Amino acid sequence: MQAGNAHYRREADLPHTVAVFPLEGALLLPGSRLPLNIFEPRYLQMVDHAIGSDRLIGLIQPSLDGAQRNDGQPELCEVGCFGRITSLTETGDGRYLIALQGVCRFRLADELAVKTPFRQCRVTPFLADLDDSGAVSGSIDRPALLKVFRAYLQANDLQADWEGVNRADDTMLVNALSMMAPYGPAEKQALLEAPDLRTRAETLIAITEIALARDNDDFGSSLQ
């Protein structure tokens, strides 16, 4: 896996501990890019810390059940994703605009007792994610995915760059649609934790079909 100027090929290329950024509803997948607006002082320090070391942070969602620690901080989901900071812009008003490129997912092992204002965790990487050779053509039901994507766009009066969609390989298509989809934290976590690309595509299709069916039911109810 290449992210920016760095190559991640084996476990030794990744840290065993990482500063984590809990962000509800956010999804970062290996090989994908996520822009972020950083403004809280503790997370500005987190970015400074990452830039001064390996440029990696762990993007992870707060626990889906709303559980909190004794200090009021949210518990965390079990799975997150390493992101390498590949660009950083200072805004002049105290914010950072950064771009994270996904490297590989990780499973949370335990949280460290640290003095930094940002949280740090010991993690176990999903090493299979480091193989960026791409999915084998035909490994997903691409026609079904495009069909439900087109239906979702039509239902919401949205447009897409179909030329770009048709050029995208399976991995890029599935991951880009997963990250852009306007679904909730539980759905985003399910897409993150999907064991492989085929399962992620099937999960995305199922979630979108449920959303379309719900929208149709709501429309029908409004006419009664």
C-alpha positions as CSV (number, residue, x, y, z in Angstrom):
1,M,0.0,0.0,0.0
2,Q,1.4,3.4,-1.0
3,A,0.1,6.6,0.8
4,G,1.8,9.8,-0.3
5,N,5.5,9.2,-0.3
6,A,5.4,6.2,2.1
7,H,5.0,2.5,1.3
8,Y,3.4,0.1,3.8
9,R,4.2,-3.5,2.9
10,R,4.5,-5.4,6.2
11,E,3.6,-5.1,9.9
12,A,7.0,-3.5,10.7
13,D,6.0,-0.5,8.6
14,L,3.2,0.3,10.9
15,P,3.2,1.5,14.5
16,H,1.8,-0.6,17.3
17,T,0.3,2.5,18.9
18,V,-1.5,5.4,17.3
19,A,-3.1,8.7,18.2
20,V,-6.9,8.3,17.5
21,F,-9.4,10.8,16.2
22,P,-12.9,9.7,17.2
23,L,-15.3,11.1,14.6
24,E,-18.9,10.0,14.4
25,G,-20.2,9.2,10.9
26,A,-16.8,9.4,9.2
27,L,-15.5,6.6,7.1
28,L,-11.9,6.1,5.8
29,L,-11.0,3.1,3.8
30,P,-7.6,1.8,2.6
31,G,-6.4,3.6,-0.5
32,S,-9.1,6.3,-0.2
33,R,-8.7,10.0,0.6
34,L,-10.7,12.0,3.2
35,P,-10.4,15.8,3.7
36,L,-10.8,17.0,7.3
37,N,-11.2,20.4,9.0
38,I,-9.3,20.3,12.3
39,F,-10.1,23.1,14.8
40,E,-10.2,21.6,18.4
41,P,-7.0,22.4,20.2
42,R,-6.4,18.8,21.3
43,Y,-6.7,17.6,17.7
44,L,-4.5,20.4,16.4
45,Q,-1.9,19.0,18.8
46,M,-2.6,15.5,17.5
47,V,-1.9,16.6,14.0
48,D,1.3,18.3,15.1
49,H,2.3,15.1,16.9
50,A,1.7,13.0,13.8
51,I,3.5,15.4,11.5
52,G,6.5,15.2,13.8
53,S,6.6,11.5,13.8
54,D,5.1,9.0,11.2
55,R,2.2,11.2,9.9
56,L,-0.3,8.5,10.9
57,I,-3.5,8.9,12.9
58,G,-6.2,6.4,13.6
59,L,-9.7,7.5,12.4
60,I,-12.3,5.7,14.5
61,Q,-15.9,6.2,15.4
62,P,-17.2,6.6,19.0
63,S,-19.1,3.5,20.2
64,L,-22.4,3.1,18.5
65,D,-24.3,2.5,21.7
66,G,-23.2,5.9,23.2
67,A,-21.2,4.3,26.0
68,Q,-18.9,6.6,27.9
69,R,-15.8,6.2,30.0
70,N,-15.6,7.5,33.6
71,D,-14.0,10.7,32.4
72,G,-17.0,11.4,30.0
73,Q,-15.0,10.5,26.9
74,P,-16.9,8.1,24.5
75,E,-16.0,4.5,24.3
76,L,-14.6,3.6,20.8
77,C,-15.7,1.2,18.1
78,E,-13.5,-1.9,17.8
79,V,-12.3,-1.2,14.2
80,G,-10.8,1.9,12.7
81,C,-8.4,2.9,9.9
82,F,-4.9,4.2,9.8
83,G,-4.7,7.4,7.8
84,R,-1.5,9.1,6.6
85,I,-1.6,12.9,6.5
86,T,-0.7,13.6,2.9
87,S,-1.4,17.3,2.8
88,L,-1.8,20.1,5.4
89,T,-2.8,23.7,5.0
90,E,-2.9,26.3,7.8
91,T,-5.9,28.6,7.4
92,G,-4.6,31.6,9.4
93,D,-7.5,31.4,11.8
94,G,-6.2,28.5,13.9
95,R,-7.4,25.6,11.8
96,Y,-5.7,22.9,9.8
97,L,-7.2,21.6,6.6
98,I,-5.7,18.1,6.1
99,A,-6.2,15.2,3.8
100,L,-5.9,11.6,5.1
101,Q,-5.1,8.7,2.8
102,G,-6.3,5.4,4.2
103,V,-3.5,2.8,4.8
104,C,-5.1,-0.2,6.5
105,R,-7.8,-0.9,9.0
106,F,-6.9,-1.9,12.6
107,R,-8.6,-3.5,15.5
108,L,-8.4,-1.7,18.9
109,A,-6.5,-3.7,21.5
110,D,-6.5,-1.3,24.4
111,E,-6.2,2.4,25.2
112,L,-3.1,3.8,26.7
113,A,-2.8,6.0,29.8
114,V,-1.2,9.1,28.3
115,K,-0.6,12.8,29.3
116,T,-1.4,14.1,25.8
117,P,-4.8,15.8,25.4
118,F,-5.5,13.4,22.5
119,R,-6.1,9.7,23.0
120,Q,-3.7,7.0,22.0
121,C,-4.4,3.3,21.5
122,R,-2.6,0.1,21.0
123,V,-3.9,-1.5,17.8
124,T,-3.6,-4.6,15.6
125,P,-3.5,-3.9,11.9
126,F,-5.4,-5.8,9.2
127,L,-2.3,-6.8,7.2
128,A,-4.3,-8.0,4.3
129,D,-5.3,-4.4,3.5
130,L,-1.7,-3.7,2.6
131,D,-2.1,-5.6,-0.6
132,D,-3.1,-2.9,-3.0
133,S,-3.0,-5.0,-6.1
134,G,-6.8,-4.4,-6.5
135,A,-9.8,-6.6,-6.7
136,V,-10.0,-9.2,-9.4
137,S,-12.3,-8.0,-12.2
138,G,-15.7,-9.4,-11.7
139,S,-15.3,-10.0,-8.0
140,I,-18.3,-7.8,-7.3
141,D,-21.7,-7.5,-8.9
142,R,-20.9,-4.3,-10.6
143,P,-24.1,-4.0,-12.6
144,A,-26.2,-4.5,-9.4
145,L,-24.2,-1.8,-7.6
146,L,-24.5,0.7,-10.5
147,K,-28.2,-0.1,-10.8
148,V,-28.9,0.7,-7.2
149,F,-26.6,3.8,-7.3
150,R,-28.5,5.1,-10.3
151,A,-31.8,4.6,-8.5
152,Y,-30.6,6.4,-5.4
153,L,-29.4,9.4,-7.5
154,Q,-32.7,9.6,-9.4
155,A,-34.7,9.3,-6.1
156,N,-32.8,12.2,-4.7
157,D,-32.5,14.4,-7.8
158,L,-28.7,14.0,-7.9
159,Q,-26.2,13.8,-10.7
160,A,-23.0,11.8,-11.2
161,D,-20.0,11.8,-13.5
162,W,-20.9,8.6,-15.2
163,E,-17.8,8.7,-17.4
164,G,-15.6,8.8,-14.3
165,V,-17.8,6.1,-12.6
166,N,-17.4,3.8,-15.6
167,R,-13.6,4.3,-15.6
168,A,-13.2,3.5,-11.9
169,D,-11.9,0.0,-11.1
170,D,-14.0,-2.1,-8.7
171,T,-12.0,-1.2,-5.6
172,M,-12.1,2.6,-6.3
173,L,-15.8,2.4,-7.1
174,V,-17.0,0.5,-4.1
175,N,-14.8,2.5,-1.6
176,A,-15.7,5.8,-3.1
177,L,-19.4,5.1,-3.0
178,S,-19.1,3.8,0.6
179,M,-17.4,6.9,1.8
180,M,-19.7,9.3,-0.1
181,A,-23.0,7.6,0.9
182,P,-25.0,9.8,3.3
183,Y,-25.7,7.0,5.8
184,G,-25.5,6.9,9.6
185,P,-22.7,5.7,11.9
186,A,-23.9,2.1,12.1
187,E,-24.0,1.7,8.3
188,K,-20.6,3.4,8.0
189,Q,-19.2,1.0,10.5
190,A,-20.7,-2.0,8.8
191,L,-19.0,-0.9,5.5
192,L,-15.7,-0.4,7.3
193,E,-15.8,-3.8,8.9
194,A,-16.8,-5.8,5.8
195,P,-14.2,-8.5,5.5
196,D,-13.6,-8.0,1.7
197,L,-14.5,-5.9,-1.2
198,R,-17.3,-8.2,-2.4
199,T,-19.0,-8.1,1.0
200,R,-18.6,-4.3,1.2
201,A,-20.3,-4.0,-2.2
202,E,-23.1,-6.3,-1.1
203,T,-23.5,-4.4,2.1
204,L,-23.7,-1.1,0.3
205,I,-26.3,-2.5,-2.1
206,A,-28.4,-3.8,0.8
207,I,-28.2,-0.5,2.7
208,T,-29.1,1.5,-0.3
209,E,-32.0,-0.7,-1.2
210,I,-33.3,-0.3,2.4
211,A,-33.0,3.4,2.1
212,L,-34.9,3.5,-1.2
213,A,-37.6,1.3,0.2
214,R,-38.0,3.5,3.3
215,D,-38.2,6.6,1.1
216,N,-40.9,5.0,-1.0
217,D,-42.8,4.0,2.1
218,D,-42.6,7.6,3.4
219,F,-43.7,9.0,0.1
220,G,-46.7,6.6,0.0
221,S,-47.6,7.4,3.6
222,S,-47.6,11.2,2.8
223,L,-50.2,10.6,0.0
224,Q,-52.7,8.8,2.4
